[in-house]
Amino acid sequence: MKPSFKNKQVFYKKIDTLPRVAKWLCEPFEIEGDQLDEKGQKCKEILHLWKRDPIECIRELIGNPAF
């Protein structure tokens, strides 16, 4: 299957033309693993949770005449 874009810049431009809907929110949080670092402490990592407000999504769907 051949994609409809030649590179990532063209892909991002296609994404930017999509209709705007509920805003994305990013919530970083830290997790602690089970591996130890050189100091004997548990390794930690920051992850990013991307989410949308489900109420905003429902409002967008209900307000969309095509839906």
C-alpha positions in Angstrom: 0.0 0.0 0.0 1.5 3.3 -1.0 0.8 6.3 1.3 -0.6 9.6 -0.1 2.4 11.6 1.2 6.1 11.5 0.2 7.7 12.6 3.5 6.8 13.7 7.1 6.4 17.4 6.2 3.7 16.6 3.7 2.1 14.2 6.2 2.1 16.9 8.9 0.5 19.4 6.4 -2.3 16.9 5.7 -2.9 16.6 9.4 -3.0 20.4 9.8 -5.8 20.5 7.2 -8.1 18.2 9.3 -11.0 19.9 11.1 -10.3 21.1 14.6 -12.1 19.2 17.3 -11.7 18.8 21.0 -8.4 20.0 22.2 -5.6 17.5 23.1 -4.1 17.8 26.6 -0.8 16.4 27.6 -0.3 15.2 31.2 3.3 14.2 32.1 3.7 11.8 35.0 6.6 9.9 36.5 6.8 6.1 36.9 9.2 4.1 38.9 10.5 0.9 37.4 11.9 -2.3 39.0 15.5 -1.9 37.7 18.1 -0.3 39.9 20.6 2.4 38.7 24.3 2.6 39.6 23.4 4.1 43.0 21.0 1.3 43.9 17.9 3.4 43.5 14.9 2.4 41.3 15.0 4.0 37.8 12.4 6.6 37.1 10.9 7.7 33.8 8.6 10.5 32.8 5.8 9.5 30.4 3.3 11.7 28.6 -0.4 10.9 28.6 -2.2 12.5 25.7 -5.9 12.8 26.2 -9.1 14.7 25.3 -12.0 15.7 27.4 -14.8 13.2 26.6 -17.5 15.8 27.2 -15.9 18.1 24.5 -15.7 15.1 22.1 -19.4 14.3 22.6 -20.4 18.0 22.2 -18.4 18.1 18.9 -20.1 14.9 17.6 -23.6 16.1 18.6 -23.0 19.5 17.0 -21.7 18.1 13.8 -24.5 18.0 11.2 -22.7 15.2 9.2 -22.9 13.0 12.2 
